[in-house]
Amino acid sequence: MVERECARLIERYAIEHIIETGTYKGTTTRFFSSFGIPVDTIEIDQTNFSEASASLRDASNVTVHIGNSVSVLQTLIPKLPSRTLFYLDAHWHSYWPLRDELTMIREHLPQAVIIIDDFKTPFRNYNFDCYIQGPCDINYVRDVLPNTCTYYYLNKTLRVPTGVGKLFVVPDTPSDLVQLENGVLFSTTP
Ligand SMILES: C[S@@+](CC[C@H](N)C(=O)[O-])C[C@H]1O[C@@H](n2cnc3c(N)ncnc32)[C@H](O)[C@@H]1O
């Protein structure tokens, strides 16, 4: 994951709460816990849930939930502040919850900051996910993003250890922080 861009967003938007869908082993959860704000992470697989819960036991600001991200979000979302960052990374099973997660965020928290992992980046060679629904790209999610948001991608000059693409969605138009390339916005975070 791209720690520097996440940290910049958390500071810039004064994020008060973080939600991660798809905990897996809790590696990214551990990173998010370092910001000292509440972190809720949701995992559908019992084995992953147990392992992550054990490894995050010492992180007092983290709550690990077992269940389908969409069902758990239904319970969590009414209590979340508008300054919430969502890290959407739940996939690998037959049901891909991404569009349902975004629909819920768009309806309840349109000012949220959203990061989608494993996303196809135009003009770049980052890896991305592909399912029977198609690639994880902007065509798949555009209509379920918040109405007035800006979305952008990582630039290839960034240090990206995993080489996986991400989509960043913010509630304003941070023209000072992104650059335009062929109509597509990219981060300028060094
Ligand atoms: C790519 S891994 C997450 C990696 C983790 N976010 C990280 O950065 O280390 C995807 C995880 O999503 C979980 N998952 C898949 N569908 C889910 C759903 N509907 N609700 C919650 N978790 C789900 C999988 O079991 C798997 O552990």
The ligand as a MOL file (V3000), in Angstrom:
LIG
                    3D

  0  0  0     0  0            999 V3000
M  V30 BEGIN CTAB
M  V30 COUNTS 27 29 0 0 0
M  V30 BEGIN ATOM
M  V30 1 C -6.7240 -8.4900 -0.7210 0
M  V30 2 S -7.2300 -9.1850 0.7930 0 CHG=1
M  V30 3 C -7.2040 -7.7900 1.8960 0
M  V30 4 C -5.8050 -7.3320 2.2100 0
M  V30 5 C -5.7260 -6.3090 3.3330 0
M  V30 6 N -6.6530 -5.2070 3.1610 0
M  V30 7 C -4.3160 -5.7610 3.3880 0
M  V30 8 O -4.0620 -4.6700 2.8340 0
M  V30 9 O -3.4430 -6.4430 3.9340 0 CHG=-1
M  V30 10 C -8.9500 -9.4080 0.5390 0
M  V30 11 C -9.6940 -9.8900 1.7720 0
M  V30 12 O -11.0750 -9.5920 1.6070 0
M  V30 13 C -11.8210 -10.6140 2.2300 0
M  V30 14 N -13.2020 -10.5320 1.7100 0
M  V30 15 C -13.6820 -10.9420 0.5210 0
M  V30 16 N -14.9730 -10.6710 0.3800 0
M  V30 17 C -15.3490 -10.0470 1.5270 0
M  V30 18 C -16.5750 -9.4930 1.9940 0
M  V30 19 N -17.6900 -9.5400 1.2530 0
M  V30 20 N -16.5950 -8.9160 3.2110 0
M  V30 21 C -15.4640 -8.8600 3.9770 0
M  V30 22 N -14.2800 -9.3790 3.5900 0
M  V30 23 C -14.2140 -9.9500 2.3770 0
M  V30 24 C -11.0630 -11.8620 1.8450 0
M  V30 25 O -11.3930 -12.9660 2.6630 0
M  V30 26 C -9.6110 -11.3860 1.9920 0
M  V30 27 O -9.1050 -11.6570 3.2760 0
M  V30 END ATOM
M  V30 BEGIN BOND
M  V30 1 1 1 2
M  V30 2 1 2 3
M  V30 3 1 2 10
M  V30 4 1 3 4
M  V30 5 1 4 5
M  V30 6 1 5 6
M  V30 7 1 5 7
M  V30 8 2 7 8
M  V30 9 1 7 9
M  V30 10 1 10 11
M  V30 11 1 11 12
M  V30 12 1 11 26
M  V30 13 1 12 13
M  V30 14 1 13 14
M  V30 15 1 13 24
M  V30 16 1 14 15
M  V30 17 1 14 23
M  V30 18 2 15 16
M  V30 19 1 16 17
M  V30 20 1 17 18
M  V30 21 2 17 23
M  V30 22 1 18 19
M  V30 23 2 18 20
M  V30 24 1 20 21
M  V30 25 2 21 22
M  V30 26 1 22 23
M  V30 27 1 24 25
M  V30 28 1 24 26
M  V30 29 1 26 27
M  V30 END BOND
M  V30 END CTAB
M  END
